[in-house]
Amino acid sequence: MLTKNIVILCIYGCLVSGCGSVERKEANFKEHSRSIISKDNKASLHSVKNVLYAKYRKWQGVRYQLGGLSKNGIDCSGFVYIIYKSGLGIDLPRTTNLQSRAGKEINRNNLKTGDLIFFKTKNTLSHVGIYLENRKFIHASTTKGVTISRLDNIYWKSRYWKSIRI
């Protein structure tokens, strides 16, 4: 009985400390994202575009895999997560749902390089990509793998949900 109580207390302790670390990470992310939004100028947008195209060339054609985070397979939110972290030095949440709440919502007519674009692909599922320029975005497609698509493509245009600026 005593051993069972000790195990329960240990589990409870781990859960409580884990929740605290999540809150700190969320607070740090929000603080960091505020500083990124204020750095919105042409020089930095040009360098962001160069980084995105360079990362695209390295990931182009990598197949889609739900939950994947490597060149053996990657999903859309994992691709965005890795590109932002390794290319731009920004920690984003891992899931599409959390990424869709990570920054400031903007109108699709005001998109800038690096903005996140979200789509409703099915009733409850969503998809995310990173805006490049001229109505083009990079993403991990379920059929083509990592690719560049156009916002004015009939498929993506009809499924557009919202855009977020980090």
VOTOR-7571 format. One record per residue: residue number from 1; residue in three letters; y, z negated, x negated of N, C-alpha, C in turn. Coordinates in steps of 0.1 Angstrom, whole numbers, plus 5000, padded with zeros to 4 digits. Example, Ala and Ser with C-alpha at 12.3 -4.5 7.8 and 13.67 -1.06 7.14 Angstrom:
<rs>
{pos 1; code ALA; n.Y 4943; n.Z 4922; n.X 4868; ca.Y 4955; ca.Z 4922; ca.X 4877; c.Y 4967; c.Z 4922; c.X 4868}
{pos 2; code SER; n.Y 4978; n.Z 4929; n.X 4872; ca.Y 4989; ca.Z 4929; ca.X 4863; c.Y 5000; c.Z 4921; c.X 4871}
</rs>
This chain:
<rs>
{pos 1; code MET; n.Y 4988; n.Z 5000; n.X 4992; ca.Y 5000; ca.Z 5000; ca.X 5000; c.Y 5013; c.Z 5000; c.X 4991}
{pos 2; code LEU; n.Y 5013; n.Z 4992; n.X 4981; ca.Y 5024; ca.Z 4991; ca.X 4972; c.Y 5026; c.Z 5005; c.X 4965}
{pos 3; code THR; n.Y 5015; n.Z 5011; n.X 4961; ca.Y 5016; ca.Z 5024; ca.X 4954; c.Y 5022; c.Z 5034; c.X 4964}
{pos 4; code LYS; n.Y 5018; n.Z 5034; n.X 4976; ca.Y 5024; ca.Z 5043; ca.X 4986; c.Y 5039; c.Z 5041; c.X 4988}
{pos 5; code ASN; n.Y 5043; n.Z 5029; n.X 4988; ca.Y 5058; ca.Z 5026; ca.X 4990; c.Y 5065; c.Z 5031; c.X 4977}
{pos 6; code ILE; n.Y 5060; n.Z 5029; n.X 4966; ca.Y 5066; ca.Z 5034; ca.X 4953; c.Y 5068; c.Z 5049; c.X 4954}
{pos 7; code VAL; n.Y 5057; n.Z 5056; n.X 4958; ca.Y 5058; ca.Z 5071; ca.X 4959; c.Y 5068; c.Z 5075; c.X 4968}
{pos 8; code ILE; n.Y 5069; n.Z 5069; n.X 4980; ca.Y 5079; ca.Z 5072; ca.X 4990; c.Y 5093; c.Z 5070; c.X 4984}
{pos 9; code LEU; n.Y 5095; n.Z 5059; n.X 4977; ca.Y 5108; ca.Z 5056; ca.X 4971; c.Y 5112; c.Z 5066; c.X 4961}
{pos 10; code CYS; n.Y 5102; n.Z 5070; n.X 4953; ca.Y 5105; ca.Z 5081; ca.X 4943; c.Y 5109; c.Z 5094; c.X 4949}
{pos 11; code ILE; n.Y 5102; n.Z 5098; n.X 4959; ca.Y 5105; ca.Z 5110; ca.X 4966; c.Y 5119; c.Z 5109; c.X 4972}
{pos 12; code TYR; n.Y 5122; n.Z 5098; n.X 4979; ca.Y 5135; ca.Z 5096; ca.X 4985; c.Y 5146; c.Z 5097; c.X 4974}
{pos 13; code GLY; n.Y 5144; n.Z 5091; n.X 4963; ca.Y 5153; ca.Z 5091; ca.X 4952; c.Y 5156; c.Z 5106; c.X 4947}
{pos 14; code CYS; n.Y 5145; n.Z 5113; n.X 4946; ca.Y 5147; ca.Z 5127; ca.X 4941; c.Y 5155; c.Z 5135; c.X 4951}
{pos 15; code LEU; n.Y 5152; n.Z 5133; n.X 4964; ca.Y 5159; ca.Z 5141; ca.X 4974; c.Y 5174; c.Z 5137; c.X 4975}
{pos 16; code VAL; n.Y 5177; n.Z 5125; n.X 4973; ca.Y 5191; ca.Z 5120; ca.X 4974; c.Y 5198; c.Z 5126; c.X 4962}
{pos 17; code SER; n.Y 5193; n.Z 5125; n.X 4950; ca.Y 5199; ca.Z 5130; ca.X 4938; c.Y 5201; c.Z 5145; c.X 4938}
{pos 18; code GLY; n.Y 5191; n.Z 5152; n.X 4944; ca.Y 5191; ca.Z 5167; ca.X 4945; c.Y 5203; c.Z 5171; c.X 4954}
{pos 19; code CYS; n.Y 5205; n.Z 5164; n.X 4965; ca.Y 5216; ca.Z 5168; ca.X 4975; c.Y 5229; c.Z 5166; c.X 4968}
{pos 20; code GLY; n.Y 5231; n.Z 5156; n.X 4960; ca.Y 5243; ca.Z 5153; ca.X 4953; c.Y 5247; c.Z 5164; c.X 4943}
{pos 21; code SER; n.Y 5236; n.Z 5169; n.X 4936; ca.Y 5239; ca.Z 5180; ca.X 4927; c.Y 5243; c.Z 5193; c.X 4934}
{pos 22; code VAL; n.Y 5237; n.Z 5195; n.X 4946; ca.Y 5241; ca.Z 5207; ca.X 4953; c.Y 5255; c.Z 5207; c.X 4957}
{pos 23; code GLU; n.Y 5260; n.Z 5195; n.X 4962; ca.Y 5274; ca.Z 5194; ca.X 4966; c.Y 5283; c.Z 5196; c.X 4954}
{pos 24; code ARG; n.Y 5280; n.Z 5191; n.X 4942; ca.Y 5288; ca.Z 5193; ca.X 4931; c.Y 5289; c.Z 5208; c.X 4927}
{pos 25; code LYS; n.Y 5277; n.Z 5215; n.X 4927; ca.Y 5277; ca.Z 5229; ca.X 4924; c.Y 5286; c.Z 5237; c.X 4934}
{pos 26; code GLU; n.Y 5285; n.Z 5233; n.X 4947; ca.Y 5293; ca.Z 5240; ca.X 4958; c.Y 5307; c.Z 5238; c.X 4955}
{pos 27; code ALA; n.Y 5311; n.Z 5225; n.X 4952; ca.Y 5325; ca.Z 5222; ca.X 4949; c.Y 5330; c.Z 5230; c.X 4937}
{pos 28; code ASN; n.Y 5322; n.Z 5231; n.X 4926; ca.Y 5326; ca.Z 5238; ca.X 4914; c.Y 5327; c.Z 5253; c.X 4917}
{pos 29; code PHE; n.Y 5318; n.Z 5258; n.X 4926; ca.Y 5319; ca.Z 5272; ca.X 4929; c.Y 5332; c.Z 5275; c.X 4937}
{pos 30; code LYS; n.Y 5336; n.Z 5267; n.X 4947; ca.Y 5348; ca.Z 5269; ca.X 4954; c.Y 5360; c.Z 5268; c.X 4945}
{pos 31; code GLU; n.Y 5360; n.Z 5259; n.X 4936; ca.Y 5371; ca.Z 5257; ca.X 4926; c.Y 5373; c.Z 5270; c.X 4918}
{pos 32; code HIS; n.Y 5361; n.Z 5275; n.X 4913; ca.Y 5361; ca.Z 5287; ca.X 4904; c.Y 5365; c.Z 5299; c.X 4912}
{pos 33; code SER; n.Y 5361; n.Z 5300; n.X 4925; ca.Y 5364; ca.Z 5312; ca.X 4933; c.Y 5379; c.Z 5313; c.X 4936}
{pos 34; code ARG; n.Y 5385; n.Z 5302; n.X 4937; ca.Y 5400; ca.Z 5302; ca.X 4940; c.Y 5407; c.Z 5308; c.X 4928}
{pos 35; code SER; n.Y 5402; n.Z 5305; n.X 4916; ca.Y 5409; ca.Z 5310; ca.X 4904; c.Y 5407; c.Z 5325; c.X 4902}
{pos 36; code ILE; n.Y 5395; n.Z 5330; n.X 4906; ca.Y 5392; ca.Z 5345; ca.X 4906; c.Y 5401; c.Z 5352; c.X 4915}
{pos 37; code ILE; n.Y 5403; n.Z 5348; n.X 4927; ca.Y 5411; ca.Z 5355; ca.X 4937; c.Y 5426; c.Z 5357; c.X 4932}
{pos 38; code SER; n.Y 5431; n.Z 5347; n.X 4925; ca.Y 5445; ca.Z 5348; ca.X 4920; c.Y 5446; c.Z 5358; c.X 4908}
{pos 39; code LYS; n.Y 5435; n.Z 5362; n.X 4902; ca.Y 5436; ca.Z 5371; ca.X 4891; c.Y 5434; c.Z 5386; c.X 4895}
{pos 40; code ASP; n.Y 5442; n.Z 5390; n.X 4905; ca.Y 5440; ca.Z 5403; ca.X 4911; c.Y 5450; c.Z 5413; c.X 4906}
{pos 41; code ASN; n.Y 5447; n.Z 5420; n.X 4894; ca.Y 5457; ca.Z 5430; ca.X 4889; c.Y 5449; c.Z 5442; c.X 4885}
{pos 42; code LYS; n.Y 5457; n.Z 5453; n.X 4882; ca.Y 5450; ca.Z 5466; ca.X 4879; c.Y 5442; c.Z 5465; c.X 4866}
{pos 43; code ALA; n.Y 5447; n.Z 5459; n.X 4856; ca.Y 5439; ca.Z 5458; ca.X 4843; c.Y 5426; c.Z 5451; c.X 4845}
{pos 44; code SER; n.Y 5425; n.Z 5440; n.X 4853; ca.Y 5413; ca.Z 5434; ca.X 4855; c.Y 5403; c.Z 5441; c.X 4864}
{pos 45; code LEU; n.Y 5409; n.Z 5448; n.X 4874; ca.Y 5401; ca.Z 5457; ca.X 4883; c.Y 5394; c.Z 5468; c.X 4875}
{pos 46; code HIS; n.Y 5402; n.Z 5474; n.X 4865; ca.Y 5396; ca.Z 5485; ca.X 4857; c.Y 5385; c.Z 5479; c.X 4849}
{pos 47; code SER; n.Y 5386; n.Z 5467; n.X 4843; ca.Y 5375; ca.Z 5462; ca.X 4834; c.Y 5364; c.Z 5458; c.X 4843}
{pos 48; code VAL; n.Y 5366; n.Z 5453; n.X 4855; ca.Y 5355; ca.Z 5450; ca.X 4865; c.Y 5347; c.Z 5463; c.X 4868}
{pos 49; code LYS; n.Y 5354; n.Z 5474; n.X 4870; ca.Y 5348; ca.Z 5486; ca.X 4873; c.Y 5339; c.Z 5491; c.X 4862}
{pos 50; code ASN; n.Y 5344; n.Z 5489; n.X 4849; ca.Y 5336; ca.Z 5493; ca.X 4838; c.Y 5324; c.Z 5485; c.X 4836}
{pos 51; code VAL; n.Y 5325; n.Z 5472; n.X 4839; ca.Y 5313; ca.Z 5463; ca.X 4838; c.Y 5303; c.Z 5467; c.X 4849}
{pos 52; code LEU; n.Y 5308; n.Z 5469; n.X 4861; ca.Y 5299; ca.Z 5473; ca.X 4872; c.Y 5291; c.Z 5486; c.X 4869}
{pos 53; code TYR; n.Y 5298; n.Z 5496; n.X 4864; ca.Y 5291; ca.Z 5508; ca.X 4861; c.Y 5281; c.Z 5506; c.X 4850}
{pos 54; code ALA; n.Y 5285; n.Z 5499; n.X 4840; ca.Y 5276; ca.Z 5496; ca.X 4828; c.Y 5263; c.Z 5488; c.X 4833}
{pos 55; code LYS; n.Y 5265; n.Z 5478; n.X 4842; ca.Y 5254; ca.Z 5471; ca.X 4847; c.Y 5245; c.Z 5480; c.X 4856}
{pos 56; code TYR; n.Y 5252; n.Z 5489; n.X 4864; ca.Y 5244; ca.Z 5498; ca.X 4872; c.Y 5235; c.Z 5507; c.X 4864}
{pos 57; code ARG; n.Y 5240; n.Z 5512; n.X 4853; ca.Y 5232; ca.Z 5521; ca.X 4844; c.Y 5220; c.Z 5513; c.X 4839}
{pos 58; code LYS; n.Y 5221; n.Z 5500; n.X 4836; ca.Y 5210; ca.Z 5493; ca.X 4832; c.Y 5199; c.Z 5490; c.X 4843}
{pos 59; code TRP; n.Y 5204; n.Z 5489; n.X 4855; ca.Y 5195; ca.Z 5485; ca.X 4866; c.Y 5191; c.Z 5497; c.X 4875}
{pos 60; code GLN; n.Y 5197; n.Z 5508; n.X 4873; ca.Y 5195; ca.Z 5520; ca.X 4882; c.Y 5180; c.Z 5522; c.X 4884}
{pos 61; code GLY; n.Y 5176; n.Z 5524; n.X 4896; ca.Y 5162; ca.Z 5527; ca.X 4900; c.Y 5153; c.Z 5515; c.X 4900}
{pos 62; code VAL; n.Y 5157; n.Z 5503; n.X 4896; ca.Y 5148; ca.Z 5492; ca.X 4897; c.Y 5144; c.Z 5490; c.X 4911}
{pos 63; code ARG; n.Y 5131; n.Z 5489; n.X 4914; ca.Y 5126; ca.Z 5488; ca.X 4927; c.Y 5130; c.Z 5475; c.X 4935}
{pos 64; code TYR; n.Y 5131; n.Z 5477; n.X 4948; ca.Y 5134; ca.Z 5465; ca.X 4956; c.Y 5122; c.Z 5456; c.X 4958}
{pos 65; code GLN; n.Y 5124; n.Z 5443; n.X 4957; ca.Y 5114; ca.Z 5433; ca.X 4959; c.Y 5120; c.Z 5421; c.X 4965}
{pos 66; code LEU; n.Y 5117; n.Z 5418; n.X 4977; ca.Y 5122; ca.Z 5406; ca.X 4984; c.Y 5120; c.Z 5394; c.X 4975}
{pos 67; code GLY; n.Y 5131; n.Z 5387; n.X 4972; ca.Y 5131; ca.Z 5375; ca.X 4964; c.Y 5131; c.Z 5378; c.X 4949}
{pos 68; code GLY; n.Y 5130; n.Z 5390; n.X 4945; ca.Y 5130; ca.Z 5394; ca.X 4931; c.Y 5143; c.Z 5392; c.X 4924}
{pos 69; code LEU; n.Y 5141; n.Z 5388; n.X 4911; ca.Y 5153; ca.Z 5386; ca.X 4902; c.Y 5151; c.Z 5392; c.X 4888}
{pos 70; code SER; n.Y 5143; n.Z 5403; n.X 4888; ca.Y 5141; ca.Z 5408; ca.X 4874; c.Y 5140; c.Z 5424; c.X 4876}
{pos 71; code LYS; n.Y 5139; n.Z 5430; n.X 4864; ca.Y 5137; ca.Z 5445; ca.X 4864; c.Y 5124; c.Z 5449; c.X 4869}
{pos 72; code ASN; n.Y 5115; n.Z 5440; n.X 4872; ca.Y 5102; ca.Z 5443; ca.X 4878; c.Y 5104; c.Z 5444; c.X 4893}
{pos 73; code GLY; n.Y 5115; n.Z 5440; n.X 4899; ca.Y 5118; ca.Z 5440; ca.X 4913; c.Y 5129; c.Z 5431; c.X 4916}
{pos 74; code ILE; n.Y 5138; n.Z 5435; n.X 4925; ca.Y 5150; ca.Z 5427; ca.X 4928; c.Y 5154; c.Z 5430; c.X 4942}
{pos 75; code ASP; n.Y 5160; n.Z 5420; n.X 4949; ca.Y 5165; ca.Z 5422; ca.X 4963; c.Y 5180; c.Z 5423; c.X 4962}
{pos 76; code CYS; n.Y 5186; n.Z 5426; n.X 4973; ca.Y 5201; ca.Z 5429; ca.X 4973; c.Y 5209; c.Z 5417; c.X 4969}
{pos 77; code SER; n.Y 5206; n.Z 5405; n.X 4974; ca.Y 5215; ca.Z 5393; ca.X 4971; c.Y 5212; c.Z 5389; c.X 4956}
{pos 78; code GLY; n.Y 5199; n.Z 5391; n.X 4952; ca.Y 5196; ca.Z 5388; ca.X 4938; c.Y 5203; c.Z 5397; c.X 4928}
{pos 79; code PHE; n.Y 5204; n.Z 5410; n.X 4932; ca.Y 5212; ca.Z 5419; ca.X 4924; c.Y 5226; c.Z 5415; c.X 4923}
{pos 80; code VAL; n.Y 5233; n.Z 5412; n.X 4934; ca.Y 5247; ca.Z 5408; ca.X 4934; c.Y 5248; c.Z 5395; c.X 4926}
{pos 81; code TYR; n.Y 5239; n.Z 5386; n.X 4928; ca.Y 5239; ca.Z 5373; ca.X 4920; c.Y 5239; c.Z 5375; c.X 4905}
{pos 82; code ILE; n.Y 5229; n.Z 5384; n.X 4901; ca.Y 5228; ca.Z 5386; ca.X 4886; c.Y 5240; c.Z 5394; c.X 4881}
{pos 83; code ILE; n.Y 5245; n.Z 5404; n.X 4888; ca.Y 5256; ca.Z 5412; ca.X 4883; c.Y 5268; c.Z 5404; c.X 4882}
{pos 84; code TYR; n.Y 5271; n.Z 5395; n.X 4892; ca.Y 5283; ca.Z 5387; ca.X 4891; c.Y 5281; c.Z 5376; c.X 4879}
{pos 85; code LYS; n.Y 5270; n.Z 5371; n.X 4878; ca.Y 5268; ca.Z 5361; ca.X 4867; c.Y 5268; c.Z 5367; c.X 4853}
{pos 86; code SER; n.Y 5260; n.Z 5377; n.X 4851; ca.Y 5259; ca.Z 5383; ca.X 4838; c.Y 5270; c.Z 5392; c.X 4834}
{pos 87; code GLY; n.Y 5276; n.Z 5399; n.X 4844; ca.Y 5286; ca.Z 5408; ca.X 4841; c.Y 5300; c.Z 5403; c.X 4842}
{pos 88; code LEU; n.Y 5302; n.Z 5394; n.X 4852; ca.Y 5316; ca.Z 5389; ca.X 4854; c.Y 5317; c.Z 5374; c.X 4852}
{pos 89; code GLY; n.Y 5306; n.Z 5367; n.X 4848; ca.Y 5307; ca.Z 5353; ca.X 4845; c.Y 5310; c.Z 5344; c.X 4857}
{pos 90; code ILE; n.Y 5306; n.Z 5349; n.X 4869; ca.Y 5309; ca.Z 5342; ca.X 4881; c.Y 5296; c.Z 5338; c.X 4888}
{pos 91; code ASP; n.Y 5294; n.Z 5325; n.X 4891; ca.Y 5283; ca.Z 5320; ca.X 4898; c.Y 5284; c.Z 5321; c.X 4913}
{pos 92; code LEU; n.Y 5276; n.Z 5329; n.X 4919; ca.Y 5276; ca.Z 5331; ca.X 4933; c.Y 5264; c.Z 5324; c.X 4939}
{pos 93; code PRO; n.Y 5264; n.Z 5321; n.X 4951; ca.Y 5251; ca.Z 5316; ca.X 4958; c.Y 5241; c.Z 5327; c.X 4957}
{pos 94; code ARG; n.Y 5228; n.Z 5323; n.X 4958; ca.Y 5217; ca.Z 5333; ca.X 4957; c.Y 5214; c.Z 5341; c.X 4969}
{pos 95; code THR; n.Y 5217; n.Z 5336; n.X 4981; ca.Y 5213; ca.Z 5343; ca.X 4993; c.Y 5225; c.Z 5351; c.X 4999}
{pos 96; code THR; n.Y 5221; n.Z 5362; n.X 5007; ca.Y 5231; ca.Z 5370; ca.X 5014; c.Y 5239; c.Z 5361; c.X 5023}
{pos 97; code ASN; n.Y 5233; n.Z 5352; n.X 5030; ca.Y 5239; ca.Z 5344; ca.X 5040; c.Y 5250; c.Z 5336; c.X 5033}
{pos 98; code LEU; n.Y 5247; n.Z 5329; n.X 5022; ca.Y 5257; ca.Z 5321; ca.X 5015; c.Y 5267; c.Z 5329; c.X 5008}
{pos 99; code GLN; n.Y 5263; n.Z 5341; n.X 5003; ca.Y 5273; ca.Z 5350; ca.X 4997; c.Y 5283; c.Z 5355; c.X 5007}
{pos 100; code SER; n.Y 5279; n.Z 5356; n.X 5019; ca.Y 5288; ca.Z 5361; ca.X 5030; c.Y 5299; c.Z 5351; c.X 5033}
{pos 101; code ARG; n.Y 5298; n.Z 5339; n.X 5028; ca.Y 5308; ca.Z 5328; ca.X 5031; c.Y 5314; c.Z 5324; c.X 5018}
{pos 102; code ALA; n.Y 5312; n.Z 5331; n.X 5007; ca.Y 5317; ca.Z 5326; ca.X 4994; c.Y 5331; c.Z 5329; c.X 4991}
{pos 103; code GLY; n.Y 5338; n.Z 5338; n.X 4997; ca.Y 5352; ca.Z 5341; ca.X 4994; c.Y 5360; c.Z 5343; c.X 5006}
{pos 104; code LYS; n.Y 5370; n.Z 5351; n.X 5005; ca.Y 5379; ca.Z 5354; ca.X 5015; c.Y 5376; c.Z 5367; c.X 5022}
{pos 105; code GLU; n.Y 5375; n.Z 5367; n.X 5036; ca.Y 5371; ca.Z 5379; ca.X 5043; c.Y 5383; c.Z 5389; c.X 5043}
{pos 106; code ILE; n.Y 5380; n.Z 5402; n.X 5040; ca.Y 5391; ca.Z 5412; ca.X 5040; c.Y 5387; c.Z 5424; c.X 5048}
{pos 107; code ASN; n.Y 5397; n.Z 5431; n.X 5052; ca.Y 5395; ca.Z 5443; ca.X 5060; c.Y 5389; c.Z 5454; c.X 5051}
{pos 108; code ARG; n.Y 5380; n.Z 5462; n.X 5057; ca.Y 5373; ca.Z 5472; ca.X 5049; c.Y 5383; c.Z 5483; c.X 5044}
{pos 109; code ASN; n.Y 5394; n.Z 5484; n.X 5050; ca.Y 5404; ca.Z 5494; ca.X 5045; c.Y 5411; c.Z 5489; c.X 5032}
{pos 110; code ASN; n.Y 5409; n.Z 5476; n.X 5029; ca.Y 5416; ca.Z 5470; ca.X 5017; c.Y 5406; c.Z 5467; c.X 5006}
{pos 111; code LEU; n.Y 5395; n.Z 5473; n.X 5006; ca.Y 5385; ca.Z 5471; ca.X 4996; c.Y 5390; c.Z 5474; c.X 4982}
{pos 112; code LYS; n.Y 5386; n.Z 5465; n.X 4972; ca.Y 5389; ca.Z 5467; ca.X 4958; c.Y 5376; c.Z 5466; c.X 4950}
{pos 113; code THR; n.Y 5376; n.Z 5472; n.X 4939; ca.Y 5364; ca.Z 5471; ca.X 4930; c.Y 5360; c.Z 5456; c.X 4928}
{pos 114; code GLY; n.Y 5347; n.Z 5454; n.X 4931; ca.Y 5341; ca.Z 5441; ca.X 4929; c.Y 5339; c.Z 5433; c.X 4942}
{pos 115; code ASP; n.Y 5346; n.Z 5438; n.X 4953; ca.Y 5344; ca.Z 5431; ca.X 4966; c.Y 5330; c.Z 5432; c.X 4971}
{pos 116; code LEU; n.Y 5325; n.Z 5422; n.X 4978; ca.Y 5312; ca.Z 5422; ca.X 4984; c.Y 5313; c.Z 5429; c.X 4998}
{pos 117; code ILE; n.Y 5303; n.Z 5437; n.X 5001; ca.Y 5302; ca.Z 5444; ca.X 5014; c.Y 5289; c.Z 5440; c.X 5020}
{pos 118; code PHE; n.Y 5290; n.Z 5436; n.X 5033; ca.Y 5278; ca.Z 5431; ca.X 5040; c.Y 5275; c.Z 5440; c.X 5052}
{pos 119; code PHE; n.Y 5262; n.Z 5442; n.X 5055; ca.Y 5258; ca.Z 5450; ca.X 5066; c.Y 5247; c.Z 5443; c.X 5074}
{pos 120; code LYS; n.Y 5247; n.Z 5446; n.X 5087; ca.Y 5237; ca.Z 5440; ca.X 5096; c.Y 5226; c.Z 5451; c.X 5097}
{pos 121; code THR; n.Y 5215; n.Z 5450; n.X 5090; ca.Y 5205; ca.Z 5460; ca.X 5090; c.Y 5195; c.Z 5459; c.X 5101}
{pos 122; code LYS; n.Y 5193; n.Z 5446; n.X 5106; ca.Y 5184; ca.Z 5444; ca.X 5117; c.Y 5190; c.Z 5432; c.X 5125}
{pos 123; code ASN; n.Y 5184; n.Z 5428; n.X 5135; ca.Y 5190; ca.Z 5417; ca.X 5144; c.Y 5195; c.Z 5405; c.X 5136}
{pos 124; code THR; n.Y 5186; n.Z 5400; n.X 5127; ca.Y 5190; ca.Z 5388; ca.X 5120; c.Y 5191; c.Z 5389; c.X 5105}
{pos 125; code LEU; n.Y 5188; n.Z 5401; n.X 5100; ca.Y 5189; ca.Z 5403; ca.X 5086; c.Y 5202; c.Z 5410; c.X 5082}
{pos 126; code SER; n.Y 5206; n.Z 5407; n.X 5070; ca.Y 5218; ca.Z 5413; ca.X 5065; c.Y 5216; c.Z 5418; c.X 5051}
{pos 127; code HIS; n.Y 5225; n.Z 5427; n.X 5046; ca.Y 5223; ca.Z 5434; ca.X 5033; c.Y 5237; c.Z 5433; c.X 5026}
{pos 128; code VAL; n.Y 5237; n.Z 5432; n.X 5013; ca.Y 5249; ca.Z 5431; ca.X 5005; c.Y 5249; c.Z 5441; c.X 4994}
{pos 129; code GLY; n.Y 5261; n.Z 5445; n.X 4991; ca.Y 5264; ca.Z 5454; ca.X 4979; c.Y 5277; c.Z 5451; c.X 4973}
{pos 130; code ILE; n.Y 5280; n.Z 5457; n.X 4962; ca.Y 5293; ca.Z 5455; ca.X 4955; c.Y 5301; c.Z 5468; c.X 4955}
{pos 131; code TYR; n.Y 5313; n.Z 5467; n.X 4960; ca.Y 5322; ca.Z 5479; ca.X 4961; c.Y 5326; c.Z 5484; c.X 4947}
{pos 132; code LEU; n.Y 5325; n.Z 5497; n.X 4945; ca.Y 5329; ca.Z 5503; ca.X 4933; c.Y 5343; c.Z 5509; c.X 4934}
{pos 133; code GLU; n.Y 5343; n.Z 5520; n.X 4941; ca.Y 5356; ca.Z 5528; ca.X 4943; c.Y 5353; c.Z 5540; c.X 4952}
{pos 134; code ASN; n.Y 5363; n.Z 5545; n.X 4958; ca.Y 5362; ca.Z 5558; ca.X 4966; c.Y 5350; c.Z 5557; c.X 4976}
{pos 135; code ARG; n.Y 5350; n.Z 5546; n.X 4983; ca.Y 5340; ca.Z 5544; ca.X 4994; c.Y 5325; c.Z 5544; c.X 4989}
{pos 136; code LYS; n.Y 5323; n.Z 5540; n.X 4976; ca.Y 5310; ca.Z 5539; ca.X 4970; c.Y 5307; c.Z 5524; c.X 4967}
{pos 137; code PHE; n.Y 5294; n.Z 5521; n.X 4968; ca.Y 5290; ca.Z 5507; ca.X 4964; c.Y 5277; c.Z 5507; c.X 4958}
{pos 138; code ILE; n.Y 5274; n.Z 5497; n.X 4949; ca.Y 5261; ca.Z 5496; ca.X 4943; c.Y 5253; c.Z 5485; c.X 4950}
{pos 139; code HIS; n.Y 5240; n.Z 5487; n.X 4951; ca.Y 5232; ca.Z 5477; ca.X 4958; c.Y 5217; c.Z 5480; c.X 4955}
{pos 140; code ALA; n.Y 5209; n.Z 5470; n.X 4959; ca.Y 5194; ca.Z 5472; ca.X 4958; c.Y 5189; c.Z 5476; c.X 4972}
{pos 141; code SER; n.Y 5186; n.Z 5489; n.X 4973; ca.Y 5181; ca.Z 5495; ca.X 4985; c.Y 5166; c.Z 5493; c.X 4986}
{pos 142; code THR; n.Y 5162; n.Z 5490; n.X 4999; ca.Y 5148; ca.Z 5488; ca.X 5001; c.Y 5140; c.Z 5501; c.X 4998}
{pos 143; code THR; n.Y 5146; n.Z 5513; n.X 5000; ca.Y 5139; ca.Z 5525; ca.X 4998; c.Y 5141; c.Z 5532; c.X 4984}
{pos 144; code LYS; n.Y 5153; n.Z 5530; n.X 4978; ca.Y 5157; ca.Z 5537; ca.X 4966; c.Y 5158; c.Z 5528; c.X 4954}
{pos 145; code GLY; n.Y 5156; n.Z 5515; n.X 4956; ca.Y 5159; ca.Z 5505; ca.X 4945; c.Y 5174; c.Z 5504; c.X 4943}
{pos 146; code VAL; n.Y 5177; n.Z 5500; n.X 4930; ca.Y 5192; ca.Z 5499; ca.X 4927; c.Y 5198; c.Z 5513; c.X 4927}
{pos 147; code THR; n.Y 5208; n.Z 5514; n.X 4935; ca.Y 5214; ca.Z 5528; ca.X 4936; c.Y 5229; c.Z 5526; c.X 4940}
{pos 148; code ILE; n.Y 5236; n.Z 5538; n.X 4941; ca.Y 5249; ca.Z 5539; ca.X 4946; c.Y 5249; c.Z 5546; c.X 4959}
{pos 149; code SER; n.Y 5255; n.Z 5540; n.X 4969; ca.Y 5256; ca.Z 5546; ca.X 4982; c.Y 5270; c.Z 5547; c.X 4987}
{pos 150; code ARG; n.Y 5272; n.Z 5555; n.X 4997; ca.Y 5286; ca.Z 5557; ca.X 5003; c.Y 5288; c.Z 5549; c.X 5016}
{pos 151; code LEU; n.Y 5299; n.Z 5543; n.X 5017; ca.Y 5302; ca.Z 5536; ca.X 5029; c.Y 5303; c.Z 5545; c.X 5041}
{pos 152; code ASP; n.Y 5307; n.Z 5558; n.X 5039; ca.Y 5309; ca.Z 5567; ca.X 5050; c.Y 5295; c.Z 5574; c.X 5054}
{pos 153; code ASN; n.Y 5284; n.Z 5570; n.X 5047; ca.Y 5271; ca.Z 5575; ca.X 5051; c.Y 5268; c.Z 5569; c.X 5065}
{pos 154; code ILE; n.Y 5263; n.Z 5578; n.X 5074; ca.Y 5261; ca.Z 5574; ca.X 5088; c.Y 5253; c.Z 5561; c.X 5089}
{pos 155; code TYR; n.Y 5243; n.Z 5559; n.X 5081; ca.Y 5235; ca.Z 5547; ca.X 5081; c.Y 5243; c.Z 5534; c.X 5078}
{pos 156; code TRP; n.Y 5250; n.Z 5535; n.X 5067; ca.Y 5258; ca.Z 5523; ca.X 5063; c.Y 5271; c.Z 5521; c.X 5072}
{pos 157; code LYS; n.Y 5277; n.Z 5532; n.X 5076; ca.Y 5289; ca.Z 5531; ca.X 5084; c.Y 5286; c.Z 5524; c.X 5097}
{pos 158; code SER; n.Y 5274; n.Z 5527; n.X 5103; ca.Y 5271; ca.Z 5521; ca.X 5116; c.Y 5266; c.Z 5507; c.X 5115}
{pos 159; code ARG; n.Y 5263; n.Z 5502; n.X 5103; ca.Y 5258; ca.Z 5489; ca.X 5101; c.Y 5267; c.Z 5479; c.X 5094}
{pos 160; code TYR; n.Y 5279; n.Z 5484; n.X 5091; ca.Y 5289; ca.Z 5476; ca.X 5084; c.Y 5292; c.Z 5463; c.X 5092}
{pos 161; code TRP; n.Y 5292; n.Z 5452; n.X 5084; ca.Y 5295; ca.Z 5439; ca.X 5091; c.Y 5308; c.Z 5433; c.X 5086}
{pos 162; code LYS; n.Y 5310; n.Z 5431; n.X 5073; ca.Y 5322; ca.Z 5425; ca.X 5068; c.Y 5323; c.Z 5427; c.X 5053}
{pos 163; code SER; n.Y 5335; n.Z 5424; n.X 5048; ca.Y 5337; ca.Z 5424; ca.X 5033; c.Y 5343; c.Z 5411; c.X 5029}
{pos 164; code ILE; n.Y 5340; n.Z 5407; n.X 5017; ca.Y 5344; ca.Z 5394; ca.X 5011; c.Y 5350; c.Z 5397; c.X 4997}
{pos 165; code ARG; n.Y 5361; n.Z 5391; n.X 4994; ca.Y 5367; ca.Z 5391; ca.X 4981; c.Y 5365; c.Z 5378; c.X 4974}
{pos 166; code ILE; n.Y 5359; n.Z 5378; n.X 4963; ca.Y 5357; ca.Z 5366; ca.X 4955; c.Y 5369; c.Z 5363; c.X 4946}
</rs>
